[in-house]
Amino acid sequence: MKNGFIIPLAALVAVAAGVVCACIFSGCSKNAEKTAELSFHSFDGGGPEYKVEIADPGVLTYTSETRYNKPDHAQMTGAGYDVIFTFKGVKQGETGVTITSQSPVSPSTVTKYKAVVADDLSVTLEKLSEEEQTEYSAVKPVPQLVLCIDDKVFYPNLEDNPATAELIEKLSTAELSLTVSGSGDYLSAELPWTLPGTAAEGEVHERDIVLTDDNRLAFCRGDAELVFTRLGSVGDNFSEEYKDALSGDSAEIKMWVEWSE
């Protein structure tokens, strides 16, 4: 008989009852990449297998790792191990994560989480109750503006105003390409259609995206006084990349909309 032939009774009871052990780590200072982890227990020879499904892979990605509890697990039958899923933010947004466990000795289970990626790409995971799962499934998709400057891609945070809403509606049907130019604190180009701006005089800041009073779309790389309607801004963690992309006298801009849950 091999060492450890008998599967621990506690493990069998847990699997038979459909119990899944999950540990969540998020926002830990030890985690330099600001990822989040889910950990599930299993064992060789009948333990549950886990499958991950991310509703919007454009917001969140994951990797998996198996960690055995004992170094001599290859000599054992029924060796216990943990399955570690590490989730990393791709862009700011919110999406659903579904974990399905399947085992030949217990019923399948489905556990759902809400994943939130902040503007600094830190990830938080929240386990949903059955009621929350129903409500979350009914949530309408959220538009995400995608800004491509030459070969660099950004995901600006949007303002809640009529001009931004109209911009999103326009970009939902067709991609917009512009050549922006300038020599001061911003590069701009005239839009092919008119947006309902409520322009007011004020100061724009580096990383702002604004609609000027003459219906031009301006991408700010410094502080300036303008008559404008603010449409959005690029997150502070992308400040250097954004300034570098707009460092010349002109740039090729593409904008479109992606939808996430």
Secondary structure, 3 states (H helix, E strand, C coil): CCCCCCCCHHHHHHHHCCCCCEEEEECCCCCCCCCEEEEEEEECCCCCEEEEEECCCCCEEEEEEEEECCCCHHHCCCCEEEEEEEEEECCCEEEEEEEEEEECCEEEEEEEEEEEECCCCCEEEEECCHHHHHHHHCCCCEEEEEEEECCEEECCEECCCHHHHHHHHHHHHCCEEEEEECCCCEEEEECCCCCCCCCEEEEECCCEEEEECCCEEEEECCCEEEEEEEEEECCHHHHHHHHHHCCCCEEEEEEEEEEEC
